[in-house]
Amino acid sequence: MCLPWYFLVILIVLYGISFTLDQASFHDYGDYFGMGTLIILIIGVGVGVGPLLWLTYSALFYGLGRVFGGKGTWEKVQIAVAVSFIPYVFKFVLWCAQWGLFKEEMFTNEMPHVDSNLYTLVVYFLTVLIDLVTAVWFYILSFRVVGEAHQLSSWLGMVVVLCSVGLVWLVSKMLFNIVLLPV
């Protein structure tokens, strides 16, 4: 699997921004920052977080894949991890639509405009459902591409991915008291 470097960079950066959007929403950062500041923070942090998580997951998938008998090279695993970020490009587009529809309420604890209108509430829950489907797509794709990169079954790819994600979750929770979970 060979993809142009610029395509991989786009996937990694959009993953980082989408991941940061998720974190900003989960932690209600709109309650603490104005929208202008929040946008700058999301883009700035996201551009840095994307490559950091890509390298972290690449290293874990590479190492754990080897433990399970995988034969993938470092480069193949890095490409596989970047390819697994494709659902996050879709998630980024979904975020843009949500931002357009719900504005800053996507980042606050309370959502009075969304809650007060049945139409916006239905649309909101529809976007949550689409987000859930995208998360499932991300994991299934990760299982397949990591398995393929290591010449393992998708089932062993699933073990490698889930163990790695669990390890990142555990370390981030124990050391920094934050949850870093790609969903």
C-alpha positions in Angstrom: 0.0 0.0 0.0 1.7 3.2 -1.2 0.0 6.6 -0.8 1.4 10.0 -1.6 2.9 11.7 1.5 0.7 14.7 1.2 -2.4 12.5 1.4 -1.1 10.9 4.6 -0.2 14.3 6.1 -3.8 15.5 5.4 -5.3 12.4 7.0 -3.0 12.9 10.1 -3.8 16.6 10.5 -7.5 16.2 10.0 -7.5 13.3 12.5 -5.8 15.6 15.0 -8.2 18.4 14.6 -11.3 16.1 14.7 -9.9 14.4 17.8 -9.4 17.8 19.4 -12.9 18.8 18.5 -14.2 15.7 20.2 -12.1 16.4 23.3 -13.3 20.1 23.4 -16.9 19.0 23.2 -16.6 16.2 25.8 -14.9 18.5 28.3 -17.3 21.5 27.6 -14.5 23.9 26.7 -17.0 26.4 25.4 -17.9 27.1 29.0 -14.4 28.4 29.6 -13.3 29.9 26.3 -14.9 32.2 23.7 -15.4 30.7 20.2 -12.5 32.6 18.6 -10.1 31.4 21.2 -11.6 27.9 21.1 -11.2 27.7 17.3 -7.5 28.8 17.5 -6.9 26.3 20.3 -8.6 23.4 18.5 -6.6 24.0 15.3 -3.3 24.7 17.0 -3.6 21.7 19.4 -5.1 19.5 16.7 -2.2 20.0 14.3 0.2 18.9 17.0 -1.9 16.1 18.4 -2.5 14.4 15.1 1.2 13.5 14.4 1.8 12.8 18.1 -1.0 10.2 18.3 -0.2 8.9 14.9 3.4 8.1 16.0 2.2 6.8 19.4 -0.3 4.4 17.8 2.1 3.4 15.0 4.7 2.5 17.6 2.2 0.5 19.7 0.7 -1.2 16.8 4.1 -2.0 15.4 5.4 -3.4 18.7 2.4 -5.3 19.8 1.9 -6.6 16.2 5.4 -8.1 16.4 4.6 -9.7 19.7 1.6 -11.5 18.1 3.8 -12.7 15.2 3.2 -9.8 12.8 5.7 -9.2 9.9 4.8 -5.6 9.1 7.5 -3.0 8.6 7.5 0.3 10.5 6.6 2.1 7.3 3.7 -0.2 6.5 2.3 0.2 10.0 2.6 4.0 9.8 0.7 4.0 6.5 -1.9 1.6 8.0 -2.5 3.9 11.0 -2.8 6.9 8.7 -5.3 5.1 6.5 -7.3 4.1 9.6 -7.8 7.9 10.2 -10.1 8.1 7.0 -13.3 8.0 9.1 -12.0 11.0 11.0 -12.0 13.0 7.8 -15.7 12.2 7.6 -16.0 13.1 11.2 -14.4 16.5 10.5 -17.0 17.2 7.9 -19.7 16.1 10.4 -18.2 18.5 12.9 -18.3 21.4 10.4 -22.0 20.6 9.8 -22.7 20.4 13.6 -20.8 23.7 14.1 -22.9 25.3 11.5 -26.2 24.0 12.9 -25.6 24.2 16.7 -22.8 26.8 17.0 -21.0 27.1 20.3 -23.5 24.8 22.0 -21.5 21.9 20.7 -18.9 22.8 23.3 -21.0 23.8 26.3 -22.6 21.8 29.1 -26.0 23.2 28.4 -27.7 23.4 25.0 -30.8 25.6 25.4 -31.4 26.3 21.7 -31.1 22.6 20.8 -33.2 21.4 23.7 -36.0 24.0 23.0 -36.8 22.8 19.5 -37.9 19.3 18.5 -36.4 19.7 15.0 -32.9 20.6 16.3 -33.1 18.0 19.0 -33.8 15.3 16.4 -31.0 16.6 14.1 -28.6 16.6 17.1 -29.4 13.0 18.0 -29.1 12.0 14.3 -25.6 13.5 14.2 -24.8 11.6 17.4 -25.9 8.4 15.7 -23.8 9.2 12.7 -20.8 9.9 15.0 -21.3 6.5 16.6 -21.4 4.7 13.2 -18.2 6.6 12.3 -16.5 5.4 15.5 -17.4 1.8 14.7 -16.1 2.3 11.2 -12.8 3.7 12.6 -12.3 0.6 14.7 -13.2 -1.9 12.1 -11.0 -0.2 9.6 -8.1 -0.1 12.2 -8.5 -3.9 12.8 -8.3 -4.6 9.1 -5.5 -2.4 8.1 -3.3 -3.2 11.1 -3.9 -6.9 10.5 -3.1 -6.4 6.8 0.1 -4.4 7.5 1.3 -7.2 9.8 0.0 -10.0 7.6 -2.3 -11.1 10.5 -6.0 -11.9 10.6 -8.4 -9.0 11.3 -9.1 -10.8 14.6 -5.4 -10.5 15.7 -5.5 -6.9 14.3 -8.4 -6.3 16.6 -6.4 -7.6 19.6 -3.4 -5.4 18.7 -5.6 -2.3 18.3 -7.7 -2.8 21.4 -4.6 -3.6 23.6 -2.9 -0.5 22.2 -5.9 1.8 22.7 -6.4 0.4 26.2 -2.7 1.1 27.0 -3.0 4.7 25.8 -6.2 5.1 27.8 -4.6 3.6 31.0 -1.4 5.7 30.8 -3.2 8.9 30.0 -5.7 8.4 32.8 -3.1 7.3 35.4 -0.5 10.0 34.6 -2.5 13.0 33.4 -6.0 12.2 34.6 -7.4 12.7 31.1 -9.0 10.2 28.8 -7.4 9.8 25.4 -9.7 7.5 23.5 -10.3 7.7 19.8 -14.0 7.5 19.4 
